[in-house]
C-alpha cells in the first residue's frame, strides 16, 4: 500500500513537470550535451512498479522544432520551443505521423525546422504521435533584420516576435542568432506572428585572389559576380560550387572552386599565365633605311638591334626621327613572330601646314560638335579622293593615331595615314574604342583599313562602356571616313 502511494506521488510530480513551464525536463531521453538520462518515470527499481506503469501509461505532448526524424535508427530529435533545449526520443513501428490536416504521413516527409506536436509515453519515452502544426513557411529570405533586445525579427517588411521559443538551426543543429551572417539566405517558420524556427540555408563565403597584376584590364567571373581584375581581390559570393573564369585579351580560362560559408577560398590568378598570357616578337624595317628613328612602345623606348618581345594584345607605338613626321599607331600582337615595315614621310613645312588644315585635323575639330545619341557622321572625302594620288597632304594628316594588326607571320606595312591609298575606311572617333568590321577585329580608333563595298556592320567596344553597333552602306571605291558618337558608360541612366 505504501509503495503504491509513493508511486502515485512520483507520477503526479512528473506529470506536473510535463504540463507546465519547464516541462521539457519531463521527457526521458538525452539532452544536448548531457550523456545521462533525464529525470522521469523511466527510473523504476522493481518489476511490480513497471507492470503497474504499463497498465496506466501516461502521455504528454510538447511543441518542438524538428531537427531530425530517423525511422531507420528509431529516433526523433527536436528542440523544445519552451526553451530551445534539445531532446532525443525513441520511435518504433507503432509511432503515427500526421500533417496539420490530420492526414497520415511517413517519417521521411518531415523536414528540418518543421514545427510539430510530439506526444510521448512518460514511462518508456516512446513517441506515440508526431503531428505538424499549421504554420507559415518562407524560404530564400534575404531581406531581413532583427533585434534581440526588442524581440523583433523583420523579414520583407513584416515584423515577427522572437524569443526563447525561436530556434536557430544550422547544418541540422541548433545555433545562435550570432551565427547568422550578412548575406545568409534563411528559411523561417512560425505561427501567427510568433517565429519558431530560423534555418540558415545558404551563407556567404569569400574568394580571395592574388596575382591579378598579370591581368590588368581583364575581368574575373564567379557565378553572376563579374569584377575587373585587381592585384589583391576579395569577392563575397554565395556558398556553392563555381567555375572561376578569367577573361583577358579576348581569351578565357577557368578552374572549378568551392566556396564555403564564412570561409575564404584562395586562388592565385598567376596560374593562368601560361594559358592566357602569350608573347610575340616583332622586328622593324624602316624606309628610308638611314632615318635613325626612335621607337617607343607603351611609353618605353625599345632597342631595335634585336626583336622586341611584347605581350599579345594592343600596344601604343610612337616613332620619331629628325626630319620626318612622327608616327602614332596602335598595334596588336597576335602571333609569335612578325616584321613591321615602317615608311617615314619627310617633314616638309608646306605639307605639314596643308595637312593641319585638312584631313582628320579638320574633321577632328568639326567632329567635336555634340552628336545626338546613337548617331554618326560621315566625313565628305570626295575632294580628297580626286587628288589623293597626286597630293598626299589632302588625305588624313600623318601623326594621327591608327591601328595595325601585327602577327601574320610575314611583314606588315606601317605608313603614315597620308599615304594616298584609296578604298580605305577611316574611323576617327570615339578614340580608344575597339573596332570590329563584320565581326573581325581591326584595331583601336582612330584607324583605317581597306574596305569593300556594300552593307557592313561596325561594332565599337571599350571596357566599362556599352558596345554599339552600326550598319553602314559603303561604296565600291573611294575613301570614306566616319565619326561615331561617344559610347555610354556602364551604370549611367
Secondary structure by P-SEA (a helix, b strand, c coil): caaaaaaaaaaaaaaaaaacccccccccccccccccccccccccccaaaaaaaaabbbbbbbbbbbccccccccbbbbbbccccccbbbbbcccbbbbcccccccccccccccbbbbbbbbcccccccbbbbcccccccccccccccccccccccccbbbbbcccbbbbcccccccccccccccccccccccccccbbbbcbbbbbbbbccccccccbbbbccccccccccbbbbbbcbbbbbbcccccccbbbbbbbbcccbbbbbcccccccccbbbbbbbbbbcccccbbbbbcccbbbbcccbbbbcccbbbbbbbbccbbbbbbbbbbccccbbbbbbbbcccaaaaaaaaaccaaaaaaaacccccccbbbbccccccccccccccccccccccccccccccccbbbbcccccccccbbbbcccccbbbbccccccccccccccccccbbbbbbbbccbbbbbbbbbcccccbbbbbbccccccccc
